[in-house]
């Protein structure tokens, strides 16, 4: 931004202050000015302040700094608002203006496009007897600020396990099971279940991995490990 003295007298001890939007943070080391001294913001945080000093009539000061949008921006946030304030001896605070919009003295508004961040977790038994049936569960969560679209969850069973039947809303090809989820809103989760039969060698520890990807999110994976053990019949009682 550029601060200009458009009056006929010198602005004495001018100070620029900006308390940035609550959803942003000043980037440490990014504050720069061609006049005066940075007194706040160079270590990051929520506030920038520069002691500019005197500005002669027609004089100008250039100030730049960067901010980042915080990770925990509330869902539904559509814009980031920013406006600084310039003061001097005998001069009330003057708000900065976005020259690209009207009227004068209005803040700068930046549209926020939500990001989608998926998380996946997989759960299964630590031990299963050979020949037994067991159940794995997969939980997919959207931890971002926008709706995830076109989700595809895949689970390729390791050797030693076979799918039992056809799980609901899936496509099964060999040992690969696929679920397709049209969308998942921010903060929402979906739980999928996968019934399998254990046919591998006793003493083998198998790793089962599930992966979720979406058209607007990076893929993430989770795994569960299970040890195949020999069947031990229950001891008679009484």
N, C-alpha and C positions, 0 to 999 in steps of 0.2 A: 504494500500500500504506500501511497505518497501523501504526506501531510504538507500542505502549502499555506503560508501566511498570505492571505489575499487582502489584508488590511493595509493601513498606511503607517502603523506603528509597529515597533518590535515586540514580539511575543516573548515575555521574560519567563525564564525557568519553566519552559514547556515540558509537560509530562504526558506520555502515552500509556494507557492502561487497557488491557483486554482480559476480561474473565471469560474464558472460552466456554463453549456449550458443555453442559453437564455430561454429554455422551462422548466427549472428546478429551484428549490429553495432549499437551504440548510436547513435541519431540525434543528431547534433551539435545542441546548443542545447535539447534536450528535457528535460534533467534539472531538476526543480523540487522544492524542499523548503520547508515553512513554518517551519523552524527550522534553524539551523546554516549550514554553508557547503559547497558542492559542491567537492570537491578532486580529483575524477577523473570523466571521462565527458562533460563539457560540450563537448569537442572531438570527440566520437564515440569509436570504438574498441571495446574488448572488456570494459571494466571501469567500474563506477560506484562512487564512494566519496563519502560525506558525513560530515563531522565535525559531529555533531549537538550535542554539548555535554551539559549536564546535563538529565536528565528526572526531574521530581519524581514522587512516587507518584501514580498516576492520570493522569499527563500522557501526551500522545500527540503523535506527529509524523507528518505526511502527506508522502509522497514519491512522485513520479511521474516516469516517463521512458518513452521509446519506443525500440523496436529494429526493425530491418528484417531480413528473412530474406535471406541472401546468395544471389547468383546461382548460385554453384557448389556448391549443396547436393548431396551425393552421392545418386545414384539409390537409391531404397528407403528414404530417410529418412521416417519416419512421424510423428514428433513433435519438438517443440522443448521442452527442459527448462530451467526457470529457478528458482533459489533463492538468496536473499540471506542475509547473515549479519550479526547485530547483536552488538557486544561493548561492554563498559564496564569501568571499573576494578574489578577483583575479580570480574568476571562473565565466565565462559567464553562463547565465541561461541554465540549462539542462532540456529538456522536459521529462516527465514521459513516460514510455513505457508499452504497454499492452503485457505481456509475452506470452499470448496465441495466438498471431498473429505476423506476420512479415510484414515489416522489423522492425528493432529496432527503438525506438523513435516514434512509431505510437500511436495515441490516442485510447482510449477505446470507442467502439461503442456499444450501446445497442438498440436493435430493439424495436420499439414502436408499440404496438397493440392497435388500436383505440377502444374506448368504445362507446357504444350506450346508449344515454339518451333520453328517450321519454318524451314528454310533451303533455297533452291533455287539451283542454278547451271546455266547453259546453255553448251554448247560447240558450235562450228561453225567451218567454214573462213573465213579472212579473204577469200579470193577463190575464185570458181568460174566456169568457162566457161559461157556461155549454151548451153543444151541438155544440159548434163551432169547426172548424178545425184550427190547428195552426202548426207551423213548428219549430223544434229544429235543431240546427246545431252543429256539432262536428268538432273541428280542432285538428288534430294530427300532431306534429312537432318532427323531429329528431334533438335534440340539441347536439348530440354527435359527435364524430369524425369518426365513421364508419357506414356503411350501416346497418340499421335495417332489419331483415329478418323474414318472416313468421308472420306478424302482424295480430292480431285478435282484432277487436273492438266489444264489446258487450254493448248493452243498454237494460236493463230490465225495461220496463215501469211500473210505479207504478199503483196500483189499482186506477181507475178513468180515465185512458187513454187507448185508443186502437190504434193500428197501422192502418193507412189508406192505403189500397192497399198493394202493395209490393214494398218498396223502391228499387231503382236500385242497383244491385250487392249485394243483401243481402239474408240471410236466415232468415225466420221468423218462430218462434215456440212459439205459444201463445203470450205472451207479450214481448218475448225476440227477439231482432233483432241483427244479427251478420253480420259484414263485414269482409272479408279476403283480406288483402293487401300483395302481394308477397314481396315487399321490399320498403324501403324509404331511400333515400340517405341523407347524413349529410346536415343539413340546410334546407331541403325541408319539405313542409307541404302538407297535404291533408285535404280537407273539405268534410264532409259527412252530408247529410240532412235526417231528419226523420219527415214525416208528421203524425200527430196524431189527433184524435178526443177526445174532453174532455167530459166524461160521468159521472164524479164523483159528489159528493154532493156539493152543493153550500156552500161556506165558508171554504171548505177544502183546505189546502195548501199542494200540492204534491211535492215530491222531485224526480227528474229524474237523475239517475246516469249512466254515461258511463265509461267504462274501456278499456284500450288498454294494450295488452301484446305482446311480441315478443319472438322469440326463443333465442335471445341474449340480452334481456333487461328486467329489472324489470317492473312489471305492475304498472300503475298509473291510477288514476281515477279523474273525475271532475263531478260536479253536477250543476243542475239548479233547482230553486224552483219557482213554479207557484201557484197563488191563483185562485181558481175557483169562479167566481162571477155569479150573475144572469144576464141574457140577458136584456139589456136596449135598447129598440128601439129608434132610432134617433127621435128627436123632429122635427115636421114639420116646415118648414120655409116659410116665405112670408105672 
